[in-house]
Amino acid sequence: MVDARFEDAGEEPLYLAALEGDDLPVISALVQDAVFPITEMTWQPVKRRFALLLNRFRWEDRAAAEKRGRAYERVRSVLVVSDVLKVSTQGIDRGDKDMVLSLLSVTFEPGADGTGRVVLTLAGDGAIALEVEALDVTLKDVTRPYAAPSHHVPGHPE
């Protein structure tokens, strides 16, 4: 058996799930540098679901774009964390409806008996912590890719 590669996705929309801690780094890599308005962050306590509608850079298409000399792409995606018991934030002004956040990583801190905490680390020292009964994270592309407005690969100062 061979591991999947970014290039294997081709032009198809992604639909991935992480049900174990070892699965989450793949989703984290794909949502790195995704941006979203704070208004596109939703927690549904009764359904125990937290969701983000984000604009993610298509890392899986980067090499093909460079090889073919075409624009880098972004795509609208939904990141859903299920079985959420509690949501807490740090470094985010939830009252600022014009705020745009940038997602850096998604990690899992395991607890007892399959419980744990999913941490969404944001640029600018912000974070969202989701206490979960079990790890259940999905990422689904919901639009066709579009040219990245910046025309650049996201970068970070060293």
Helices and strands as residue ranges (DSSP letters): G 6-9, E 15-18, G 21-23, H 24-31, E 34-37, G 38-40, E 41-44, E 49-57, G 59-61, H 62-68, E 73-82, E 84-90, E 100-110, G 112-114, E 116-122, E 126-132, E 137-141, E 146-147
